[in-house]
Amino acid sequence: MRALEALTYEPAACWRRLQGSKHEFFFEDLDQLMKDRQRQFLEELMGYERQCFLNAQPYQRSEQRVDQANGFYERNLTTRLGVVPLKVPRTRSGRFRTHVLVRYGRREPVINQALKEVFLVGVSTRQSGRALATLVEESVSAATVSAVAKALDTSVCSFHRRRLPEGMPTRTAKFVNDGSQYYRNIP
């Protein structure tokens, strides 16, 4: 096809081709295509970010150049679409840090939020990791679920220490924390 020719699709031919294919493979192919596009987008964005950091185009000699590009390192990112393998750019001095990915982060914030919600429903930490594996192709350890759920500690603590409305029936409970005992009225 020449660049000057118009790109045309014949809807009837496309529909026949889709009908001839297996439907379950169509959606698997679509998921893989979306995952590839996300990987490609993130890698190009990080490459552009490194290029801006260096103040020079690839292979360009310049007085304004800050550092030298030094290839890539592999990193897996767990997203809504599954595990996406990424090539993260680096520089020779190691001073470049991408802002596209959270440092040391292996999951999107949405995945961490899903882990918190599964944990809050009452699923154990071990089973929370297995539940995530059915959604995004990656299982996380119970320690990881606990580390993600630690963000909930302050809100849970403030909930437990809240003032109760007057007239609400309460019971007194004994709590033991680090060897010290205290009593608290609970609803």
LOZA-172294 format. One record per residue (C-alpha): x, y, z; residue in one letter. Coordinates in pm, 1 decimal. Each point is the difference from the previous one (the first is absolute). Example, Ala and Ser with C-alpha at 12.3 -4.5 7.8 and 13.67 -1.06 7.14 Angstrom:
<rs>
[[1230.0 -450.0 780.0] 'A']
[[137.0 344.0 -66.0] 'S']
</rs>
This chain:
<rs>
[[0.0 0.0 0.0] 'M']
[[131.9 340.0 -90.4] 'R']
[[-1.7 288.4 245.5] 'A']
[[-211.8 214.0 -229.3] 'L']
[[-277.9 -257.5 -35.2] 'E']
[[-298.7 32.2 227.8] 'A']
[[-32.1 -263.4 268.1] 'L']
[[-332.9 -172.3 -44.6] 'T']
[[-167.8 -280.2 187.7] 'Y']
[[-276.7 -213.1 -135.3] 'E']
[[-233.6 -54.9 296.3] 'P']
[[-157.8 -312.8 -147.9] 'A']
[[338.9 -166.8 -50.1] 'A']
[[111.3 96.8 351.2] 'C']
[[-322.1 -138.4 147.6] 'W']
[[38.8 -331.0 -190.3] 'R']
[[358.5 -29.6 122.8] 'R']
[[-111.8 64.1 359.6] 'L']
[[-282.6 -254.1 -28.6] 'Q']
[[242.5 -259.0 -132.2] 'G']
[[234.4 39.0 295.5] 'S']
[[-57.4 -154.4 339.8] 'K']
[[-159.8 252.2 236.6] 'H']
[[199.9 -97.0 307.6] 'E']
[[322.7 56.4 -192.8] 'F']
[[-125.5 338.6 -117.7] 'F']
[[-25.5 133.7 355.0] 'F']
[[331.8 -157.6 103.2] 'E']
[[162.9 165.9 -300.8] 'D']
[[-164.7 329.2 93.2] 'L']
[[132.9 -24.3 357.3] 'D']
[[348.7 -74.5 -129.9] 'Q']
[[-20.6 289.1 -245.8] 'L']
[[-105.0 240.6 277.3] 'M']
[[283.3 -123.8 222.5] 'K']
[[252.1 46.7 -283.5] 'D']
[[-126.9 353.0 -67.0] 'R']
[[27.1 91.3 368.2] 'Q']
[[356.1 -135.8 11.5] 'R']
[[92.4 187.9 -316.0] 'Q']
[[-151.5 325.8 128.5] 'F']
[[176.3 -17.8 338.4] 'L']
[[336.3 -90.1 -155.7] 'E']
[[-18.7 284.3 -252.2] 'E']
[[-100.7 244.4 272.7] 'L']
[[292.6 -106.0 220.3] 'M']
[[237.1 19.6 -297.4] 'G']
[[-114.7 355.1 -72.2] 'Y']
[[39.6 86.4 368.1] 'E']
[[360.6 -126.2 -4.3] 'R']
[[68.3 193.7 -319.6] 'Q']
[[-124.0 320.8 166.6] 'C']
[[217.1 -74.9 304.0] 'F']
[[309.1 -44.4 -219.3] 'L']
[[-62.7 325.9 -192.8] 'N']
[[105.0 -171.7 -323.1] 'A']
[[-130.9 -226.5 -273.6] 'Q']
[[138.9 -354.4 -25.1] 'P']
[[354.1 0.0 -148.0] 'Y']
[[7.8 381.2 2.3] 'Q']
[[309.4 174.7 133.2] 'R']
[[-94.5 306.1 198.3] 'S']
[[145.9 228.2 264.4] 'E']
[[-333.0 -5.9 185.5] 'Q']
[[2.2 -380.4 35.9] 'R']
[[-30.5 -91.3 369.0] 'V']
[[72.4 -373.0 -14.3] 'D']
[[18.3 -299.6 -235.5] 'Q']
[[-278.0 -249.1 -69.3] 'A']
[[85.7 -345.7 130.9] 'N']
[[-260.5 -240.0 -133.5] 'G']
[[-295.3 -139.5 191.3] 'F']
[[-85.5 -229.5 287.2] 'Y']
[[-295.4 -238.1 16.6] 'E']
[[-289.1 57.7 237.5] 'R']
[[-345.4 -155.9 27.1] 'N']
[[-296.9 222.5 74.7] 'L']
[[-328.7 -153.1 110.6] 'T']
[[-287.3 189.4 -159.7] 'T']
[[-371.6 -52.4 -53.0] 'R']
[[90.9 -180.6 -320.2] 'L']
[[242.0 -238.5 169.3] 'G']
[[376.1 -4.8 37.1] 'V']
[[171.7 232.9 -248.6] 'V']
[[375.4 -50.7 -50.4] 'P']
[[171.3 338.0 -42.8] 'L']
[[344.1 116.7 -108.7] 'K']
[[80.1 293.7 225.8] 'V']
[[268.4 236.0 -136.4] 'P']
[[304.6 87.7 207.5] 'R']
[[302.4 227.6 -21.5] 'T']
[[367.9 -62.5 53.1] 'R']
[[20.7 191.3 330.0] 'S']
[[-327.3 -144.4 132.8] 'G']
[[-142.7 343.6 84.0] 'R']
[[-297.4 -30.9 -235.3] 'F']
[[-325.1 -107.3 169.2] 'R']
[[-314.9 -34.4 -203.2] 'T']
[[-312.4 170.7 127.3] 'H']
[[-226.9 -226.9 -203.0] 'V']
[[38.2 -286.3 249.2] 'L']
[[1.3 26.0 376.2] 'V']
[[342.5 -86.8 134.1] 'R']
[[8.7 -363.4 115.2] 'Y']
[[-370.0 -30.6 -88.3] 'G']
[[-97.9 -323.9 -167.6] 'R']
[[-375.1 56.6 -22.4] 'R']
[[-235.2 271.0 -118.2] 'E']
[[-178.5 184.8 282.8] 'P']
[[-327.2 -154.8 -121.6] 'V']
[[136.6 -348.2 73.3] 'I']
[[102.8 104.9 351.4] 'N']
[[-347.7 145.4 52.9] 'Q']
[[-156.5 -328.1 -112.9] 'A']
[[220.8 -186.7 248.9] 'L']
[[-113.2 232.2 280.3] 'K']
[[-366.3 -47.2 -86.5] 'E']
[[32.9 -379.1 -13.8] 'V']
[[174.9 11.2 337.4] 'F']
[[-269.9 226.7 149.9] 'L']
[[-273.5 -239.1 -109.5] 'V']
[[157.5 -252.3 233.5] 'G']
[[208.0 -217.5 -229.1] 'V']
[[321.9 -119.1 163.4] 'S']
[[335.1 133.2 -118.0] 'T']
[[94.4 -330.3 -164.4] 'R']
[[-331.4 -29.2 -181.9] 'Q']
[[16.8 367.1 -106.8] 'S']
[[315.8 -75.3 -195.6] 'G']
[[-165.7 -296.3 -170.1] 'R']
[[-307.5 208.0 -80.9] 'A']
[[221.2 255.6 -171.8] 'L']
[[164.1 -277.2 -203.8] 'A']
[[-332.1 -85.6 -162.8] 'T']
[[-42.7 360.9 -111.7] 'L']
[[343.2 115.9 -112.6] 'V']
[[211.5 -314.4 -56.2] 'E']
[[223.4 64.1 299.6] 'E']
[[-24.2 -128.1 354.1] 'S']
[[135.9 209.2 283.7] 'V']
[[124.9 -126.4 332.6] 'S']
[[-180.8 42.6 329.3] 'A']
[[278.6 236.4 110.2] 'A']
[[-69.6 221.2 -301.6] 'T']
[[-371.2 10.4 81.7] 'V']
[[87.3 92.6 359.5] 'S']
[[233.4 277.1 -119.1] 'A']
[[-270.4 142.1 -228.8] 'V']
[[-260.0 -29.0 278.2] 'A']
[[224.0 195.0 242.4] 'K']
[[-124.2 313.5 -174.7] 'A']
[[-336.5 -79.5 156.7] 'L']
[[136.5 -5.7 356.2] 'D']
[[-45.9 371.7 67.1] 'T']
[[-359.2 6.0 -125.1] 'S']
[[-85.8 -316.6 193.8] 'V']
[[161.2 143.4 314.5] 'C']
[[-195.5 326.0 -32.1] 'S']
[[-319.1 -200.7 -54.1] 'F']
[[60.2 -196.8 319.8] 'H']
[[72.1 315.7 200.0] 'R']
[[-294.5 204.7 -129.5] 'R']
[[-251.3 154.0 239.7] 'R']
[[-322.8 -194.4 17.2] 'L']
[[-336.5 178.2 -11.0] 'P']
[[-175.5 49.8 331.9] 'E']
[[-250.0 -266.3 88.3] 'G']
[[162.0 -275.5 -206.7] 'M']
[[23.8 -323.4 200.5] 'P']
[[361.3 -102.1 59.5] 'T']
[[200.7 -277.4 159.1] 'R']
[[333.2 23.1 174.9] 'T']
[[275.4 -206.8 -155.5] 'A']
[[347.9 -77.2 124.7] 'K']
[[283.9 54.9 -250.6] 'F']
[[358.5 -114.7 37.7] 'V']
[[262.2 183.6 -201.7] 'N']
[[374.5 -62.9 46.3] 'D']
[[-56.7 -134.7 349.4] 'G']
[[-205.4 298.8 117.1] 'S']
[[-372.1 -34.6 63.5] 'Q']
[[-273.3 254.3 -51.5] 'Y']
[[-377.0 3.6 -5.6] 'Y']
[[-220.5 160.8 -261.1] 'R']
[[-370.8 34.6 -57.9] 'N']
[[-103.5 -158.4 -329.0] 'I']
[[-342.0 -3.5 -168.6] 'P']
</rs>
